[in-house]
Amino acid sequence: MKTELTLHDRTLTLFRFPKRSNETLQAWDAGDEYLINHVEELALPEKQNILLLNDNFGALSCWFSHQHSVTMLSDSFIAQKATLQNLQRNQCNKVDFATSLDDLPQNIDLVLMQIPRNNRFLTWQLSQLRKVLPSNVPVIAVNKAKEIHSSTLKLFEKHLGETSTSLAWKKHRLVFSFANSAQTSEVEPFTTWPVDEHPIQLKNLPNVYSGETLDQGARFILKHLPQRDDAFKAIDLGCGNGVLSVKLAQLNPLIALTSVDESHMAVASAKQNIIDNVGDDIDFHCVANNCLDGFPANETDMVVCNPPFHQQQAVTDHIAWQMFCDAKHVLSTGGQLLVIGNRHLGYDVKLARLFGKSQVKVVDANKKFVILQATK
Ligand SMILES: C[S@@+](CC[C@H](N)C(=O)[O-])C[C@H]1O[C@@H](n2cnc3c(N)ncnc32)[C@H](O)[C@@H]1O
């Protein structure tokens, strides 16, 4: 796996976050290189205010902070941690960080964007740009050519303005756009829908996982969440819109609940959904974090988890593994981890390796999913 990005006689050393000894995935892609090469050819004057949207692991932040004032805006806690560490590693200049919940900065001279996977989030970002950007400020976006459909370009045209594309280079394409559409379109931040068969209404900010329908795994585990009479500490790990947190809190008024996700929009949605569906009298916290980094050991009675199997564009099970290891670390003896996963992912083997085979049982299964309980 390459860790040195060399372009225009400059080399950056870049790692993903968290840094893993057996990492196989690079911390930048050809899209980052295409953007860098294109902007270098523009020979911009120094100290431009550059807004970077969705920089994956900080390659763009490291590159452009050398000569410019950079604001890195992302929905991802992990992307920001990666960027911070890569900036330090390469002794780069300071970069301003903003989350997807923040207003866009003023006085931007150039916007560079890694086009997000999720069209609702793309639409949101374009509409935000349209509101603040003067029409002469270029927006240059990048993605794999096969991910840039005519519908993607229509979103740019509708929500931002005049749009054209480059030739493909290393299977990537640039999208050039200006904020000059005839009208600004009002995009609602929340998508709201009810959860059938449960007294739950969910609000989803644009980049929340499964923000337009309930995740099928979540639907299956909802009816297996425990109801207890005692006070106990629980964590919803990878909470998304907080649907499992809401149900846990509805069933267990004495719960002390922490809902964790690496997406800032997920954390904000979970918080809103707990308040709207349960009230703010219960003991709860919603935090953006990488799994359970920094959480105290042996203090939690229960962890519920519907793990992700993607990081950015890549399919991977290392996050599920980290979530299981972290869950074991924070659980007190006798504490339980409740996991839902696709049958083919083999979480039973992973949990047996970690907790011991006799400590893992199948709670329920259907054609697609299995719910497992591991006791520490
Ligand atoms: C399959 S979704 C489950 C969402 C929700 N709990 C549900 O059941 O619908 C997995 C969630 O894990 C989050 N996630 C991914 N990587 C993470 C990490 N390293 N730390 C914390 N959360 C993470 C994703 O943002 C996503 O919201």
The ligand as an SDF file (V2000), in Angstrom:
LIG
                    3D

 27 29  0  0  0  0  0  0  0  0999 V2000
  -25.5050    0.2980    9.4660 C   0  0  0  0  0  0  0  0  0  0  0  0
  -25.5200    1.9310   10.0800 S   0  0  0  0  0  0  0  0  0  0  0  0
  -26.5930    1.7300   11.4680 C   0  0  0  0  0  0  0  0  0  0  0  0
  -27.3780    2.9910   11.8070 C   0  0  0  0  0  0  0  0  0  0  0  0
  -28.4780    2.7820   12.8580 C   0  0  0  0  0  0  0  0  0  0  0  0
  -27.9300    2.3060   14.1000 N   0  0  0  0  0  0  0  0  0  0  0  0
  -29.5140    1.8280   12.3380 C   0  0  0  0  0  0  0  0  0  0  0  0
  -29.5860    0.7230   12.9040 O   0  0  0  0  0  0  0  0  0  0  0  0
  -30.2500    2.1800   11.3960 O   0  0  0  0  0  0  0  0  0  0  0  0
  -23.9120    2.0930   10.7560 C   0  0  0  0  0  0  0  0  0  0  0  0
  -23.5640    3.4550   11.3290 C   0  0  0  0  0  0  0  0  0  0  0  0
  -22.2100    3.4100   11.8210 O   0  0  0  0  0  0  0  0  0  0  0  0
  -21.6130    4.6720   11.6110 C   0  0  0  0  0  0  0  0  0  0  0  0
  -20.1440    4.5080   11.6410 N   0  0  0  0  0  0  0  0  0  0  0  0
  -19.3350    4.1210   10.6290 C   0  0  0  0  0  0  0  0  0  0  0  0
  -18.0640    4.0810   11.0410 N   0  0  0  0  0  0  0  0  0  0  0  0
  -18.0480    4.4610   12.3330 C   0  0  0  0  0  0  0  0  0  0  0  0
  -17.0260    4.6230   13.3150 C   0  0  0  0  0  0  0  0  0  0  0  0
  -15.7650    4.3690   13.0180 N   0  0  0  0  0  0  0  0  0  0  0  0
  -17.3760    5.0460   14.5510 N   0  0  0  0  0  0  0  0  0  0  0  0
  -18.6720    5.3120   14.8500 C   0  0  0  0  0  0  0  0  0  0  0  0
  -19.6920    5.1670   13.9600 N   0  0  0  0  0  0  0  0  0  0  0  0
  -19.3950    4.7490   12.7250 C   0  0  0  0  0  0  0  0  0  0  0  0
  -22.1740    5.1170   10.2730 C   0  0  0  0  0  0  0  0  0  0  0  0
  -22.0680    6.5260   10.1310 O   0  0  0  0  0  0  0  0  0  0  0  0
  -23.6220    4.6170   10.3420 C   0  0  0  0  0  0  0  0  0  0  0  0
  -24.4840    5.6080   10.8420 O   0  0  0  0  0  0  0  0  0  0  0  0
  1  2  1  0
  2  3  1  0
  2 10  1  0
  3  4  1  0
  4  5  1  0
  5  6  1  0
  5  7  1  0
  7  8  2  0
  7  9  1  0
 10 11  1  0
 11 12  1  0
 11 26  1  0
 12 13  1  0
 13 14  1  0
 13 24  1  0
 14 15  1  0
 14 23  1  0
 15 16  2  0
 16 17  1  0
 17 18  1  0
 17 23  2  0
 18 19  1  0
 18 20  2  0
 20 21  1  0
 21 22  2  0
 22 23  1  0
 24 25  1  0
 24 26  1  0
 26 27  1  0
M  CHG  2   2   1   9  -1
M  END
$$$$
